[in-house]
Amino acid sequence: MLTGNMIDTEAYLLGCFILYSDLSPKLLVINPSYFSIKEHEYIFEAILNLYKNNTPIDLLSVSEELQRQNKLDAVGGVTYLMKIVESVPNSVNFDYHLKRFIENGKLRTSLLELSEIINHPPISLEELQENLSKVLDNATPYNQERDSGTVLQAVFQSIADRTFEKKNFSFIQTGYEAVDAVGLFSRGELSVIGGRPSKGKTAFLINLFYRFIQNNYRVLFFTYETSPNVIFERMFAISSGIKYRNIRMGLLSESEYQHLVETVSSIYDKKDYFSVLNVDLEEIPTHVKEFKPDIILLDYIQVVRTQRNFKKRLEEIDYIIDFLKNLAVKNNLLLISTSQLNREAEKLNMQYGEYTLMALRESGKIEQVADTVSFIQDDRSKDSNPTTKYLDIKKNREGALAKIPFLFYQDILKFEEVPLYEI
């Protein structure tokens, strides 16, 4: 017989995970250290490993995974697993017990950390304050929701701000007049920008990056194909007007070098507003919690790394897209990601004279879930520097569609808008 209130709760959650496959995504919100006994921690880790490898979770697969890890006897064998499963009447109260379990786990972890601080005091007051602050942050209740009245008041206040004070805190300004006029970017939304290789989608994203931090937005940039160093070098070219090749090769005149120093210094002054990282998909929420960004930039969807294994590529893309959309909504941030186009994209472009939503690589889930979808397109009638490129907005859930022209200066990787009166 299982004893102890929290031990019973842990057993109930583990039994639910074994019996109800639709609950499996919630495995990712649990820290294994929250379990009060090692037997439950071992069982949880076995279930989580099955989920990450896309293996069906049931009593047999869990017992086999524990046997593979030489931990089946340590948890009490198949007999104990059966006892856990048989103790589950249904999953109706799963979320309630999950919330209690996580809050209890955080509290127990915080108490252990606090005990460590007491037994091994920091050497300075600042260090003590920092350590205590981390303990308190970790003890924050799980998924604490606002009541409906509070939400209604916040929404109405937002409308009032837009009406009388011309403030729109959900709308993200780029400084590109035409882009802002159609309301392309807003908090709580996933925006996708598609383009062919070497046609400017990453350059456009870096232009947005520079503009966002100049407007004092907090930005996390996750790059998976281009190194963070190259991202910064390209931003230096965009902001200084110095040829990217000269920056890359170190071919700078004395005046260019001095100008670059001034440019880098101005960007350095904004260092608290941005960070460029390369991490697995599942690690992004941790950085979001710590950095509290207004905007996430991601380059690009098809090369994002995930800790889970998928048998089918489409399943992996579906998982990535749902993860990114939920991240944007849950944290009320704007998430802009670039995307490759499929092999048929150019044929579609030739047929229709422009890209359609079908041009997105592995497009089904992307075009369905994304709030806005745009494409970077060339003006083929012109071949010069600057060239004319278009941001062709094909989906804008809360705003207008448009085909916005830009002048693209290839040598400095800079996108400059064509003034509205010239369009």
Sequence and secondary structure as in RCSB ss.txt:
>XXXX:A:sequence
MLTGNMIDTEAYLLGCFILYSDLSPKLLVINPSYFSIKEHEYIFEAILNLYKNNTPIDLLSVSEELQRQNKLDAV
GGVTYLMKIVESVPNSVNFDYHLKRFIENGKLRTSLLELSEIINHPPISLEELQENLSKVLDNATPYNQERDSGT
VLQAVFQSIADRTFEKKNFSFIQTGYEAVDAVGLFSRGELSVIGGRPSKGKTAFLINLFYRFIQNNYRVLFFTYE
TSPNVIFERMFAISSGIKYRNIRMGLLSESEYQHLVETVSSIYDKKDYFSVLNVDLEEIPTHVKEFKPDIILLDY
IQVVRTQRNFKKRLEEIDYIIDFLKNLAVKNNLLLISTSQLNREAEKLNMQYGEYTLMALRESGKIEQVADTVSF
IQDDRSKDSNPTTKYLDIKKNREGALAKIPFLFYQDILKFEEVPLYEI
>XXXX:A:secstr
   SHHHHHHHHHHHHHHH GGGGGGGGG  GGG SSHHHHHHHHHHHHHHHTT   SHHHHHHHHHHTT TGGG
THHHHHHHHHHT   STTHHHHHHHHHHHHHHHHHHHHHHHHHHS  SSHHHHHHHHHHHHHHTS TT    HHH
HHHHHHHHHHHHHHS   SSB   S HHHHHTT  BTT EEEEE  TTSSHHHHHHHHHHHHHHTT  EEEEESS
S HHHHHHHHHHHHH   HHHHHHT   HHHHHHHHHHHHHHHTTGGGEEEE   GGGHHHHHHHH  SEEEEE 
GGG   SS  SSHHHHHHHHHHHHHHHHHHTT EEEEEE B TTHHHHHHHHSS  GGGBTTHHHHHHH SEEEE
EEE TT  SSSEEEEEEEEEETTS  EEEEEEEETTTTEEEE  GGG 
